[in-house]
Amino acid sequence: MIYFDHSATTPIHPDVLKKIHEVNRDFFANPSSIYKTGRKSRLLVEKARTQVANAIGASSEQIYFSSGGTEANNHVLWQIIKQEKKHVIISEIEHPAVSKVLKEIETYGIEVSTISVNDQGVVKIEELIDLIKDETTLVSVMMANNEIGAIQPIKKIKQILKKYEIPLHTDAVQALGKIKVDVKELDVDYLSLSAHKFYGPKGIGALYVKDKDDLGSLIIGGNQESGVRGGTENISGIIGMGLAAELVTKNQDKWIKNLKELEGYFLEKVEHHLPHAIHHKTDNLPGLISISFPGKKSNILMAKLDRANIAVSNGPACSSGNIQPSSVLKAIGLSDDVNLSTLRISFGKNNTIEEVDYLIKTLKEIV
Ligand SMILES: Cc1ncc(COP(=O)(O)O)c(C=O)c1O
């Protein structure tokens, strides 16, 4: 299988895979246990916390492990119902792990406002300023979009919010490993991560919290994660995430260079061989391409590519198989026809020029 769907998930890095196996075999003791093997598990968990913290310029006590990006987002967002202020602002292209949560939270009397995006998928800052009111308790804008790769001006948004003392959450699940994520520079209050998007295991993520006192619990139980996230730690997942975070930090420049080269090569070939294709150009994540083939249905294109052993997506992975027009593509102004003919191609660190050639050749035959 030639895999071009790295925004959905990435293959686990071989070093991470090896580590996970070793940990499951050798360090099964509960990190809360006080005997030697338990203490060893604890040490490994804390090392991973530091590795994740280092990858985003945080300190280790600001990192809380979760079951993934969805839980990290939920953790922050569900705190809103305990706040005195009852208004929250999000962008119109958030992942369902933010937008659907807020639909639910609305039923608790929370008012939700939405900032729209321009045709490049970037939030309209002037709208944000208009939406802010005394009652605003949180703003949540993703760092980079999972369908079109649009990168949001998080630092600028925070500068505005600072004047009003409104905290900012950003879903950086798609960002780490593809663009610089530095919590100090961004100055965000909360940031969500997911290991499986940067060659780590699935079912493990983390939430960065600038100031721990600001955080309540979502998953209530034991005293793990400094009392804010109950449940025995997923040790192998945590350690796998830590190593993946370290590897991504070390190799980021090299991996990004490869993604950019593949993207440039692919788009050049598209121009020559597939002149009717429409590339939705944004200031995008490297290696993530949103491209439409007017007159062709994306689900049919995907099925034909699958038959040729090529994996791509036609929208958010979580709703693949779903052939409704994408709300993100709608938000950037695409008609339903173009919307439904759009593929998302997302390259990864191991993809090659030869694989891109095969993709172009196959797309040309199909289209
Ligand atoms: C932007 C974004 N946020 C959140 C998630 C959910 O992360 P997880 O799969 O770790 O729950 C995804 C996964 O597709 C995503 O792309």
The ligand as an ORCA input file, in Angstrom:
! r2SCAN-3c Opt
* xyz 0 1
  C      -7.203     18.678     14.292
  C      -7.529     17.416     15.023
  N      -7.941     17.482     16.298
  C      -8.224     16.382     17.004
  C      -8.125     15.134     16.448
  C      -8.453     13.936     17.277
  O      -7.286     13.348     17.792
  P      -7.309     11.846     18.338
  O      -7.496     10.978     17.154
  O      -5.990     11.652     18.994
  O      -8.417     11.765     19.317
  C      -7.721     15.000     15.105
  C      -7.661     13.665     14.466
  O      -7.972     13.497     13.313
  C      -7.403     16.179     14.387
  O      -6.995     16.126     13.108
*
